[in-house]
Amino acid sequence: QVQLVESGGGLVQPGGSLRLSCAASGSIFGSTHMGWYRQAPGKQRELVAVITSVGSTKYADSVKGRFTITRDNAKNTVYLQMNSLKPEDTAVYYCNLFVGVYNYWGQGTQVTVSS
């Protein structure tokens, strides 16, 4: 069984920064993709950023240049550094791990950008 534990969400003013972390534990073998998705009230869940086990990354257009995804393979941990936050970044952020044919999700962490 794989578990994902997220941390780092909270309330921040526009223009501020937050760093999300997600640690994966359990039976994880082989190449993995780790990433972050978000879901705002009344909207569908959307991809924010994803990183492969060799460090290739992909970002949503809305966060390019502001967010950076990194990972520590030794710790099975993925990070999302969020800078220049905007009110429209407000959402629940979910960590995702894709390995083999299996997709795992964290419980979600709330990010609120407001003055």
C-alpha positions in Angstrom: 0.0 0.0 0.0 1.3 3.5 -0.9 0.6 6.5 1.2 1.1 10.2 0.3 1.4 12.8 3.0 1.2 16.4 2.0 2.2 19.5 4.0 2.9 23.2 3.5 -0.5 24.7 2.6 -1.9 27.8 4.2 -3.0 31.4 3.8 -0.8 33.8 2.0 -1.1 37.3 0.6 -1.0 37.9 -3.2 2.6 38.0 -4.4 3.7 35.7 -1.6 5.2 32.3 -1.6 4.5 28.8 -0.3 6.3 25.5 -0.5 4.3 22.2 -0.6 5.9 18.9 0.2 4.6 15.4 -0.4 6.3 12.3 1.0 5.4 8.9 -0.4 5.8 5.7 1.6 5.1 2.0 1.0 5.8 -0.4 -1.8 7.2 1.8 -4.6 9.2 0.2 -7.3 10.3 1.3 -10.7 10.0 4.6 -12.5 7.5 7.0 -11.1 5.9 10.2 -12.0 5.1 12.6 -9.2 3.1 15.7 -9.5 0.6 18.2 -8.1 -2.9 18.8 -9.2 -5.4 21.4 -7.8 -9.1 21.8 -7.6 -10.8 25.1 -7.0 -14.5 25.3 -5.8 -16.8 24.5 -8.7 -14.0 23.5 -11.0 -12.5 20.3 -12.2 -9.2 19.0 -10.9 -6.3 20.2 -13.1 -2.7 19.5 -13.5 -0.3 22.0 -12.0 3.1 20.3 -12.5 4.6 16.9 -12.9 8.1 15.5 -12.7 9.5 12.2 -13.8 12.0 10.0 -11.9 14.8 11.4 -14.2 13.8 15.0 -13.6 11.8 15.9 -16.7 9.1 18.4 -15.8 5.8 19.8 -17.2 3.8 22.7 -16.0 0.4 24.2 -16.6 0.6 27.4 -18.6 -1.0 29.3 -15.8 1.9 28.6 -13.4 4.9 28.6 -15.7 7.7 30.9 -14.4 6.1 31.1 -11.0 6.0 27.5 -9.7 8.9 25.0 -9.6 8.5 21.3 -9.0 11.4 19.2 -7.7 11.9 15.8 -6.2 14.2 13.9 -3.9 14.2 10.3 -5.1 16.1 9.0 -2.1 13.2 10.3 0.1 10.4 9.7 -2.4 9.4 13.2 -1.8 8.2 15.9 -4.3 8.1 19.6 -3.7 6.2 22.5 -5.2 7.7 25.9 -4.7 5.0 28.5 -5.5 6.1 32.1 -5.9 4.2 35.2 -7.0 1.0 33.7 -5.9 -2.3 35.0 -7.2 -5.9 34.8 -5.8 -6.7 32.4 -8.7 -4.2 30.0 -7.3 -6.5 29.4 -4.4 -7.5 25.7 -4.4 -7.0 22.4 -2.7 -3.7 21.0 -3.9 -3.3 17.2 -4.3 -0.1 15.2 -4.6 -0.1 12.5 -7.2 2.1 9.4 -7.7 1.9 7.3 -10.8 3.8 4.1 -10.9 3.2 1.2 -13.3 -0.5 1.3 -13.9 -1.4 2.6 -10.5 -2.4 6.1 -9.5 -2.2 7.3 -5.9 -3.5 10.6 -4.4 -2.8 12.5 -1.2 -5.5 13.9 1.0 -5.1 17.4 -0.3 -3.8 20.6 1.3 -5.6 24.0 1.1 -3.8 26.9 -0.4 -5.6 30.3 0.0 -4.3 33.4 -1.6 -6.0 36.5 -0.2 -5.3 39.9 1.2 
